Amino acid sequence: MAFDSFDAFVAMGGHGPYVWACYFVFFALSLVLVLWSRAQRKAALQGVARRSTGRGETDTGKAPADFVRVDSSNH
Amino acid sequence: MWQLFHKLGSPKWFYGIASRLMPWLLWTGVALFMAGIIWGLAFAPPDYLQGNSYRIIFIHVPSAFLAQSVYIMMAVAALVTLVWRMKLADVFVKSAAPVGALLTFLALFTGAVWGKPTWGTWWIWDARLTSMLILLFLYFGAIALGSAIADEKSSARAVAVLVLVGVVNIPIIKYSVEWWNTLHQPATFKLTEKPSMPADMWVPLLMAVLGLYLLFGWLACLRMQTEILVREGRTRWVKELVRPGGNA
């Protein structure tokens, strides 16, 4: 431990506000980006689901002959 | 060789591989990054000149490092888009751009906050800071151009050209601290020399950089999968994937 007490750790020798502001902004904005990306993914999945149930399974082609289900569990 | 190349370009193949890789990228990345940061914040010794404000380095350097690396990766993908018309390369460019923009902003922000107690100013228009600001605008440009063109193919080509032209900025950022007088200190890590700081400082820093690389990989996979779902929504394999029990 480079500090004598928890208070000294928080104070960072007077540089506390600078250090903690950086770490706070870093984590806050990163979290926003991750949550936004997850929301986008959810919306995309719902979009595909809606389209495939809405028009039924009468897909006009495109599917390859050697179709194999992709294992995408545990993401 | 060509078969592998073809496979790599297949969104369906990529989707499956990404799903398998993502938990590893996420948890190894979180572990490395958090360990590096906690070590750096609480256990590394203070800097004899800068005191404790230097502890910002443990997020500033990883952000700045990744901001440039991500741009280089995007430039390689842009070249692949233009030469081989590989769709997946464009998917990467579009998915990575917002992440790169955030990393660049974070590098600039943490740098400014670090500059205040260290240099006595938030910002100066010197070469390093200005070229990083240009990098941020390049990212914004790529995002805006990509979303402004509806046609998938023209959008891919336009963004690829912009990203490739902008890559000239990367060596300027890299060598700005050597070519011009600047307040910014020179590079922390060099391939050819031992780091100029004690191991108690550079080991946690390296851990944070590697951890953030892995976390970027995770987020890039997640965002690429989303982009693939949107683009390939009409194909049968995507429909199978989202069907109940399909486990997307």
Chai-1 contact restraints between the chains, C-beta under 6 A:
chainA,res_idxA,chainB,res_idxB,connection_type,confidence,min_distance_angstrom,max_distance_angstrom,comment,restraint_id
A,A2,B,F43,contact,1.0,0.0,6.0,A-B,restraint_1
A,A2,B,P45,contact,1.0,0.0,6.0,A-B,restraint_2
A,M12,B,N52,contact,1.0,0.0,6.0,A-B,restraint_3
A,G13,B,G51,contact,1.0,0.0,6.0,A-B,restraint_4
A,G13,B,N52,contact,1.0,0.0,6.0,A-B,restraint_5
A,H15,B,N52,contact,1.0,0.0,6.0,A-B,restraint_6
A,H15,B,S53,contact,1.0,0.0,6.0,A-B,restraint_7
A,H15,B,P117,contact,1.0,0.0,6.0,A-B,restraint_8
A,Y18,B,S53,contact,1.0,0.0,6.0,A-B,restraint_9
A,Y18,B,V113,contact,1.0,0.0,6.0,A-B,restraint_10
A,Y18,B,P117,contact,1.0,0.0,6.0,A-B,restraint_11
A,V19,B,R55,contact,1.0,0.0,6.0,A-B,restraint_12
A,V19,B,I56,contact,1.0,0.0,6.0,A-B,restraint_13
A,A21,B,V113,contact,1.0,0.0,6.0,A-B,restraint_14
A,C22,B,I56,contact,1.0,0.0,6.0,A-B,restraint_15
A,C22,B,T110,contact,1.0,0.0,6.0,A-B,restraint_16
A,C22,B,V113,contact,1.0,0.0,6.0,A-B,restraint_17
A,V25,B,F109,contact,1.0,0.0,6.0,A-B,restraint_18
A,F26,B,I59,contact,1.0,0.0,6.0,A-B,restraint_19
A,F26,B,L106,contact,1.0,0.0,6.0,A-B,restraint_20
A,L33,B,L102,contact,1.0,0.0,6.0,A-B,restraint_21
A,S37,B,L222,contact,1.0,0.0,6.0,A-B,restraint_22
A,S37,B,R223,contact,1.0,0.0,6.0,A-B,restraint_23
A,Q40,B,T226,contact,1.0,0.0,6.0,A-B,restraint_24
A,R41,B,T226,contact,1.0,0.0,6.0,A-B,restraint_25
A,A44,B,T226,contact,1.0,0.0,6.0,A-B,restraint_26
A,A44,B,L229,contact,1.0,0.0,6.0,A-B,restraint_27
A,A44,B,V230,contact,1.0,0.0,6.0,A-B,restraint_28
A,L45,B,V242,contact,1.0,0.0,6.0,A-B,restraint_29
A,L45,B,A248,contact,1.0,0.0,6.0,A-B,restraint_30
A,V48,B,L229,contact,1.0,0.0,6.0,A-B,restraint_31
A,V48,B,G233,contact,1.0,0.0,6.0,A-B,restraint_32
A,V48,B,V238,contact,1.0,0.0,6.0,A-B,restraint_33
A,V48,B,V242,contact,1.0,0.0,6.0,A-B,restraint_34
A,A49,B,V242,contact,1.0,0.0,6.0,A-B,restraint_35
A,S52,B,K239,contact,1.0,0.0,6.0,A-B,restraint_36
A,D59,B,R236,contact,1.0,0.0,6.0,A-B,restraint_37
A,K62,B,T235,contact,1.0,0.0,6.0,A-B,restraint_38
A,A63,B,R236,contact,1.0,0.0,6.0,A-B,restraint_39
A,V70,B,Y15,contact,1.0,0.0,6.0,A-B,restraint_40
A,V70,B,G16,contact,1.0,0.0,6.0,A-B,restraint_41
A,S72,B,G16,contact,1.0,0.0,6.0,A-B,restraint_42
A,S72,B,S19,contact,1.0,0.0,6.0,A-B,restraint_43
A,S72,B,N247,contact,1.0,0.0,6.0,A-B,restraint_44
A,S73,B,N247,contact,1.0,0.0,6.0,A-B,restraint_45
A,H75,B,S19,contact,1.0,0.0,6.0,A-B,restraint_46
A,H75,B,M22,contact,1.0,0.0,6.0,A-B,restraint_47
